Amino acid sequence: MRPLILLILLSFAGCTSYVNPSLDPSIDQGDQYTKDRDYCTKRSSKNTDSAPKNELRFLKTYEQQQKEYAAESRAFENCMSSKGWIKK
């Protein structure tokens, strides 16, 4: 039973992907996605002040850390959507 559950979970792990329908067909979508993902990751970390240089992270409660992670995730999603990427 355990291997079956593990197989099901692993099959769903890669279900979320990004697609950019407005991207020019002559541009490699994989390279552009990598560039945009790196940019949005840096931008969301900087905007939410959750970059690794922030030493106060270890002084925060679990609830504060979860709010910070949620804000960073929302900032990343907003950045990716502003670049034209849509979750599939």
DRENDO-1510 file (C-alpha; in Angstrom, 1 decimal, always signed):
<recs>
REC; n; res; u; v; w
REC; 1; MET; +0.0; +0.0; +0.0 .
REC; 2; ARG; +2.8; +2.4; +0.9 .
REC; 3; PRO; +4.5; +2.2; -2.5 .
REC; 4; LEU; +1.2; +2.8; -4.3 .
REC; 5; ILE; +0.7; +6.0; -2.2 .
REC; 6; LEU; +4.2; +7.1; -2.9 .
REC; 7; LEU; +3.8; +6.5; -6.6 .
REC; 8; ILE; +0.6; +8.6; -6.7 .
REC; 9; LEU; +2.2; +11.5; -4.8 .
REC; 10; LEU; +5.3; +11.4; -7.1 .
REC; 11; SER; +3.1; +11.5; -10.2 .
REC; 12; PHE; +1.4; +14.7; -8.9 .
REC; 13; ALA; +4.6; +16.4; -8.0 .
REC; 14; GLY; +5.3; +17.7; -11.5 .
REC; 15; CYS; +1.7; +18.7; -12.4 .
REC; 16; THR; +2.2; +22.4; -12.0 .
REC; 17; SER; +4.0; +24.1; -14.9 .
REC; 18; TYR; +4.1; +27.5; -16.4 .
REC; 19; VAL; +3.2; +28.5; -19.9 .
REC; 20; ASN; +3.6; +31.8; -21.6 .
REC; 21; PRO; +1.2; +32.1; -24.5 .
REC; 22; SER; +2.3; +35.6; -25.4 .
REC; 23; LEU; +6.0; +34.6; -25.9 .
REC; 24; ASP; +7.4; +34.9; -29.4 .
REC; 25; PRO; +7.8; +31.4; -30.9 .
REC; 26; SER; +11.4; +32.2; -32.0 .
REC; 27; ILE; +12.4; +32.6; -28.4 .
REC; 28; ASP; +13.3; +29.4; -26.5 .
REC; 29; GLN; +10.6; +29.1; -23.8 .
REC; 30; GLY; +12.8; +27.1; -21.4 .
REC; 31; ASP; +15.6; +29.7; -21.4 .
REC; 32; GLN; +13.1; +32.6; -21.0 .
REC; 33; TYR; +11.4; +30.8; -18.1 .
REC; 34; THR; +14.7; +30.2; -16.3 .
REC; 35; LYS; +15.6; +33.9; -16.7 .
REC; 36; ASP; +12.2; +35.1; -15.5 .
REC; 37; ARG; +12.1; +32.6; -12.6 .
REC; 38; ASP; +15.5; +33.7; -11.4 .
REC; 39; TYR; +14.5; +37.4; -11.6 .
REC; 40; CYS; +11.2; +36.9; -9.9 .
REC; 41; THR; +12.8; +34.8; -7.1 .
REC; 42; LYS; +15.4; +37.5; -6.4 .
REC; 43; ARG; +12.7; +40.2; -6.6 .
REC; 44; SER; +10.3; +38.5; -4.3 .
REC; 45; SER; +13.0; +37.8; -1.7 .
REC; 46; LYS; +14.1; +41.4; -1.8 .
REC; 47; ASN; +10.6; +42.9; -1.6 .
REC; 48; THR; +9.5; +40.7; +1.3 .
REC; 49; ASP; +12.9; +41.1; +3.1 .
REC; 50; SER; +13.3; +37.3; +3.3 .
REC; 51; ALA; +16.7; +37.2; +1.8 .
REC; 52; PRO; +19.3; +35.0; +3.6 .
REC; 53; LYS; +21.2; +38.0; +4.8 .
REC; 54; ASN; +18.3; +38.8; +7.2 .
REC; 55; GLU; +19.5; +37.5; +10.6 .
REC; 56; LEU; +16.2; +38.3; +12.3 .
REC; 57; ARG; +14.6; +35.3; +10.6 .
REC; 58; PHE; +15.7; +33.1; +13.4 .
REC; 59; LEU; +14.1; +35.3; +16.0 .
REC; 60; LYS; +10.6; +35.1; +14.4 .
REC; 61; THR; +7.8; +32.8; +15.5 .
REC; 62; TYR; +6.5; +30.1; +13.4 .
REC; 63; GLU; +3.4; +32.1; +12.5 .
REC; 64; GLN; +5.5; +35.1; +11.4 .
REC; 65; GLN; +7.7; +32.9; +9.3 .
REC; 66; GLN; +4.7; +31.4; +7.6 .
REC; 67; LYS; +3.3; +34.8; +6.8 .
REC; 68; GLU; +6.7; +35.8; +5.4 .
REC; 69; TYR; +6.8; +32.7; +3.2 .
REC; 70; ALA; +3.2; +33.3; +2.0 .
REC; 71; ALA; +4.0; +36.9; +1.1 .
REC; 72; GLU; +7.1; +35.8; -0.7 .
REC; 73; SER; +5.1; +33.2; -2.6 .
REC; 74; ARG; +2.4; +35.8; -3.6 .
REC; 75; ALA; +5.1; +38.2; -4.7 .
REC; 76; PHE; +6.7; +35.5; -6.9 .
REC; 77; GLU; +3.3; +34.5; -8.4 .
REC; 78; ASN; +2.5; +38.2; -9.2 .
REC; 79; CYS; +5.9; +38.7; -10.8 .
REC; 80; MET; +5.6; +35.7; -13.0 .
REC; 81; SER; +2.1; +36.7; -14.1 .
REC; 82; SER; +3.3; +40.2; -14.9 .
REC; 83; LYS; +5.9; +38.6; -17.2 .
REC; 84; GLY; +3.1; +36.7; -18.9 .
REC; 85; TRP; +3.5; +33.2; -17.3 .
REC; 86; ILE; +0.4; +31.3; -16.5 .
REC; 87; LYS; +0.2; +28.3; -14.2 .
REC; 88; LYS; -1.1; +25.3; -16.2 .
</recs>
